[in-house]
Amino acid sequence: MSEPPAVLVTGGSGGIGSAVMRRFHSAGWACCSVDITSSDVPASCHSVVADLRTAAACRDAVADAVQRLGRLDAVVNAAGVWHEGDTAATTETDFDRVIDVNLKGTYFVSAAAIPHLESTRGCIVNLSSDAGIQGNSGAAAYCASKGGVSVFTKALALELAPRGVRVNAVCPGDVDSPMLRGQARDYGGGEQQYYDRLLAGYPQGRHARFITPDEVAEFVWFLCQPEAAAITGANLSIDFGLSAGIFPRD
Ligand SMILES: NC(=O)c1ccc[n+]([C@@H]2O[C@H](COP(=O)([O-])OP(=O)(O)OC[C@H]3O[C@@H](n4cnc5c(N)ncnc54)[C@H](O)[C@@H]3O)[C@@H](O)[C@H]2O)c1
């Protein structure tokens, strides 16, 4: 029997990453998380523990994951951290953490995966954000990291198209995950108040709700299927229209 297709998911312990792992695993793919922790990695998935803030750690982690998986058909870069605060008050340490995890980690994991993906004509899906395509007031460092991810995605898609590898970014609005709950805890001033303020930014009005990790995972799954062969270099929103433009409010 031939070996199943395989996916490496960074941030596989997180809300979106673990949902992606479950989605691919349910379809018979071999899955490997690369995360700073191994908690919440779905059973029967592989796990490599690594801090993805250096190029060397990214290279080692990809090599380790490919060794466990035996092949590599898709990479989903879902490791990430949030930071908010006035630009003038953001420390170099905070800035470096956000850029190093969100942008540098995505860059060097992708770079290390290229030869493996070339041999399977595979694909990369990067978790950008609505904050990668529009400004979020009070989150300039995070926006800088996600803007980098969004345009990096386009450049890498052009570079790898002749070699048969597709690269796309998914840009979610607010997803009900540990990251969102951490934001509310660390910056919220009362969790419900924080959630209400975010939901007030959506055009659905009183019907607004957060996106689920499973909804994002389904979108990522589709982008890794043969039916998505024509999609590369795209930044695709899944945000209830959050980034679509201005809308009338009461
Ligand atoms: N939750 C949202 O509202 C939202 C919206 C848009 C985009 N995103 C992006 O989607 C991705 C997944 O977010 P999530 O909501 O699942 O967040 P999460 O906090 O649930 O998961 C993030 C994962 O990244 C891992 N991680 C953090 N630092 C790391 C490091 N140095 N090395 C390796 N792994 C590290 C964490 O351990 C965690 O498992 C992130 O890139 C995030 O920026 C999230």
Ligand as a Chemical Component Dictionary entry (heavy atoms), coordinates in Angstrom:
data_LIG
# 
_chem_comp.id                   LIG 
_chem_comp.type                 NON-POLYMER 
_chem_comp.pdbx_formal_charge   0 
_chem_comp.three_letter_code    LIG 
# 
loop_
_chem_comp_atom.comp_id 
_chem_comp_atom.atom_id 
_chem_comp_atom.alt_atom_id 
_chem_comp_atom.type_symbol 
_chem_comp_atom.charge 
_chem_comp_atom.model_Cartn_x 
_chem_comp_atom.model_Cartn_y 
_chem_comp_atom.model_Cartn_z 
_chem_comp_atom.pdbx_ordinal 
LIG N1  N1  N 0  -7.340 33.627 16.665 1  
LIG C1  C1  C 0  -7.541 34.612 15.825 2  
LIG O1  O1  O 0  -8.450 35.434 16.009 3  
LIG C2  C2  C 0  -6.673 34.743 14.589 4  
LIG C3  C3  C 0  -7.119 35.620 13.585 5  
LIG C4  C4  C 0  -6.337 35.775 12.446 6  
LIG C5  C5  C 0  -5.159 35.078 12.317 7  
LIG N2  N2  N 1  -4.743 34.238 13.319 8  
LIG C6  C6  C 0  -3.468 33.548 13.142 9  
LIG O2  O2  O 0  -3.711 32.164 13.021 10 
LIG C7  C7  C 0  -2.604 31.443 13.567 11 
LIG C8  C8  C 0  -3.104 30.453 14.620 12 
LIG O3  O3  O 0  -3.713 31.208 15.660 13 
LIG P1  P1  P 0  -4.588 30.531 16.828 14 
LIG O4  O4  O 0  -5.778 31.360 16.989 15 
LIG O5  O5  O -1 -4.714 29.086 16.601 16 
LIG O6  O6  O 0  -3.619 30.837 18.055 17 
LIG P2  P2  P 0  -3.194 29.879 19.290 18 
LIG O7  O7  O 0  -2.563 30.791 20.283 19 
LIG O8  O8  O 0  -4.335 29.037 19.682 20 
LIG O9  O9  O 0  -2.077 28.944 18.624 21 
LIG C9  C9  C 0  -0.815 29.435 18.270 22 
LIG C10 C10 C 0  0.192  28.312 18.443 23 
LIG O10 O10 O 0  1.503  28.840 18.113 24 
LIG C11 C11 C 0  2.423  28.254 19.014 25 
LIG N3  N3  N 0  3.626  29.059 19.142 26 
LIG C12 C12 C 0  3.750  30.279 19.721 27 
LIG N4  N4  N 0  5.041  30.660 19.745 28 
LIG C13 C13 C 0  5.749  29.679 19.142 29 
LIG C14 C14 C 0  7.131  29.497 18.875 30 
LIG N5  N5  N 0  8.031  30.402 19.249 31 
LIG N6  N6  N 0  7.517  28.366 18.241 32 
LIG C15 C15 C 0  6.603  27.428 17.905 33 
LIG N7  N7  N 0  5.280  27.542 18.129 34 
LIG C16 C16 C 0  4.862  28.656 18.762 35 
LIG C17 C17 C 0  1.658  28.189 20.346 36 
LIG O11 O11 O 0  2.250  27.268 21.252 37 
LIG C18 C18 C 0  0.269  27.793 19.884 38 
LIG O12 O12 O 0  0.071  26.386 19.915 39 
LIG C19 C19 C 0  -1.627 32.491 14.123 40 
LIG O13 O13 O 0  -0.643 32.779 13.161 41 
LIG C20 C20 C 0  -2.521 33.711 14.297 42 
LIG O14 O14 O 0  -1.774 34.898 14.242 43 
LIG C21 C21 C 0  -5.489 34.049 14.440 44 
# 
loop_
_chem_comp_bond.comp_id 
_chem_comp_bond.atom_id_1 
_chem_comp_bond.atom_id_2 
_chem_comp_bond.value_order 
_chem_comp_bond.pdbx_ordinal 
LIG N1  C1  SING 1  
LIG C1  O1  DOUB 2  
LIG C1  C2  SING 3  
LIG C2  C3  SING 4  
LIG C2  C21 DOUB 5  
LIG C3  C4  DOUB 6  
LIG C4  C5  SING 7  
LIG C5  N2  DOUB 8  
LIG N2  C6  SING 9  
LIG N2  C21 SING 10 
LIG C6  O2  SING 11 
LIG C6  C20 SING 12 
LIG O2  C7  SING 13 
LIG C7  C8  SING 14 
LIG C7  C19 SING 15 
LIG C8  O3  SING 16 
LIG O3  P1  SING 17 
LIG P1  O4  DOUB 18 
LIG P1  O5  SING 19 
LIG P1  O6  SING 20 
LIG O6  P2  SING 21 
LIG P2  O7  DOUB 22 
LIG P2  O8  SING 23 
LIG P2  O9  SING 24 
LIG O9  C9  SING 25 
LIG C9  C10 SING 26 
LIG C10 O10 SING 27 
LIG C10 C18 SING 28 
LIG O10 C11 SING 29 
LIG C11 N3  SING 30 
LIG C11 C17 SING 31 
LIG N3  C12 SING 32 
LIG N3  C16 SING 33 
LIG C12 N4  DOUB 34 
LIG N4  C13 SING 35 
LIG C13 C14 SING 36 
LIG C13 C16 DOUB 37 
LIG C14 N5  SING 38 
LIG C14 N6  DOUB 39 
LIG N6  C15 SING 40 
LIG C15 N7  DOUB 41 
LIG N7  C16 SING 42 
LIG C17 O11 SING 43 
LIG C17 C18 SING 44 
LIG C18 O12 SING 45 
LIG C19 O13 SING 46 
LIG C19 C20 SING 47 
LIG C20 O14 SING 48 
# 
